[in-house]
Amino acid sequence: MRDPKYRRWLKRQHCVVCKKMAETDATKVDFYGCIPVDPAHTENNGASSKGPDSSCVPLGRKHHREYDFNRKEFEDKYRVDMKVLAAQYYAQYLKENGTKAGLPVPESESTIDL
């Protein structure tokens, strides 16, 4: 499923890696150094095709390239579960923007502090 509005919404969020690092030591984070932020797909449909937009998380270009190079190493290095983050971001988007294609707004999903 392609959702241009969701991808635009993601581009207005902070990079998940920079945000996580800021929570532990804000002096080590340069949010402006991680601009622009792009939607990074955490799933694919095989044959090098991108998965649904609902599987995206916001990553700055530097971190996006690092994630695409080796997803497992990236998740281990930054101690993140990108698929869980993708679900949380999409739930937050639906909560803020109503339903999309008949999907209900998730009420029991954990949300992120944006």
C-alpha positions, 0 to 999 in steps of 0.5 A: 500500500502506498500512502504519500500523506504518511510518507510526508508525515514521516519526513516531518519527524526526527530520525529515530536513531538521533531521537533515541540518542538524544534520550540518553545524551542530548549533547551527542546529537545533531538533529540538523546533521541528520536532515533531511529525514526520509521514510525507510522501509523495514519490509520488502516484497521480494525482488528488491521491491519496497514493502508497504509504506506502513512499514516505514520509519523516519531516518536521516539520510546518513542512518538510512544508508547505514540501515539499507547496507546491513539491517541486522547490524544497524538494529544491533548497533542502535538497539532498535527493532525497526518493525516495532518502531514502524508499527508504532509510527503508523499507529500514531499517524492513524491516531492523528489523521483518522482512518485510512482505507477503512482501517480502524484507528488503533486504540490498544497499540502502544504509541511513541512520544513524538 
